[in-house]
């Protein structure tokens, strides 16, 4: 997971202070904490414990939404868990002959193949 950036877009300004449109930009860090930077005539930066806390205070009862600036990363952990659940054995391809028959000076075994160097 990586930090993810966003904009706060306000459609209706209930307070009459920050206006409408993109009013702030922010970043959600990997631990869930949020840094938020307000735009406009009175710029300020604040750190919040999570995005829900930001929206509870600045969401203006649904008049403000989060616009993500990049797509979410897929959660590959659950898709790959089956690969690591049991030990895997690594075997050379079946087409490799006895490596003892290779001329001297050549790496022995399939792991020493030229394309793996």
C-alpha positions in Angstrom: 0.0 0.0 0.0 1.2 3.5 -0.8 0.0 7.0 0.3 -3.0 8.2 -1.7 -3.8 11.8 -2.6 -7.2 13.4 -2.9 -9.0 16.7 -3.2 -12.0 17.8 -1.2 -14.6 19.1 -3.5 -17.4 21.2 -2.0 -20.6 21.6 -3.8 -22.4 23.9 -1.3 -20.6 26.0 1.3 -22.8 25.9 4.4 -20.4 28.1 6.4 -19.7 30.7 3.7 -16.0 30.5 4.5 -14.2 28.2 2.1 -16.4 28.5 -1.0 -17.2 25.8 -3.5 -15.1 23.7 -5.9 -11.8 22.2 -4.8 -11.3 23.6 -1.3 -8.5 21.4 0.0 -6.0 18.7 -1.0 -4.8 15.9 1.1 -3.0 12.6 1.5 -4.0 9.4 3.3 -0.9 7.7 4.6 -0.4 4.0 4.9 -1.4 4.0 8.6 -4.7 5.7 7.7 -3.7 9.2 9.1 -4.5 12.2 6.8 -2.7 15.4 6.0 -5.0 18.1 4.7 -4.0 21.4 3.2 -6.7 24.1 2.7 -6.6 26.3 -0.3 -7.8 29.9 -0.6 -7.1 33.1 1.2 -6.4 31.4 4.6 -4.3 28.3 3.7 -3.6 26.0 6.6 -2.4 22.4 7.1 -3.8 19.9 9.6 -3.2 16.3 10.4 -6.1 14.0 11.2 -6.3 10.4 12.5 -8.3 9.2 9.5 -10.5 10.4 6.6 -13.7 9.7 8.5 -12.7 12.4 11.0 -12.0 14.9 8.3 -15.4 14.3 6.7 -17.2 14.4 10.1 -15.9 18.0 10.6 -15.6 19.3 7.1 -18.0 17.2 5.1 -20.8 19.7 5.5 -23.5 17.0 5.8 -22.7 15.5 2.4 -22.0 18.8 0.6 -18.3 17.9 0.3 -16.8 14.8 -1.2 -13.4 13.2 -1.7 -12.1 13.1 -5.2 -9.2 10.6 -5.4 -6.3 11.7 -7.7 -5.2 8.2 -8.5 -6.9 4.9 -8.6 -6.8 2.6 -5.5 -4.1 -0.1 -5.6 -5.6 -3.5 -5.9 -5.4 -5.7 -2.7 -3.1 -8.4 -4.0 -2.6 -10.0 -0.6 -5.8 -12.0 -0.6 -5.3 -13.1 -4.2 -1.7 -14.4 -3.5 -2.3 -16.0 -0.2 -2.9 -19.4 -1.9 0.6 -19.3 -3.3 2.3 -19.1 0.1 0.0 -21.5 2.0 2.2 -24.6 1.3 5.8 -25.1 0.6 6.7 -25.2 -3.0 9.5 -27.3 -4.5 11.5 -26.0 -7.4 12.4 -28.5 -10.1 14.4 -28.1 -13.3 12.5 -28.3 -16.6 12.1 -31.9 -17.7 14.0 -31.4 -20.9 17.4 -30.9 -19.2 19.7 -33.8 -19.5 22.2 -34.8 -16.8 24.3 -31.7 -16.1 27.4 -33.9 -15.5 27.6 -34.3 -19.3 28.1 -30.6 -20.0 31.5 -29.5 -21.2 33.9 -28.1 -18.6 33.7 -24.4 -18.0 29.9 -24.3 -18.2 27.7 -23.7 -15.1 26.1 -27.0 -14.0 22.4 -27.4 -13.6 19.4 -25.5 -15.0 19.9 -22.6 -12.5 23.2 -21.7 -14.2 21.6 -21.3 -17.6 22.9 -18.3 -19.6 19.5 -16.6 -19.6 19.4 -16.5 -15.8 22.6 -14.6 -15.4 
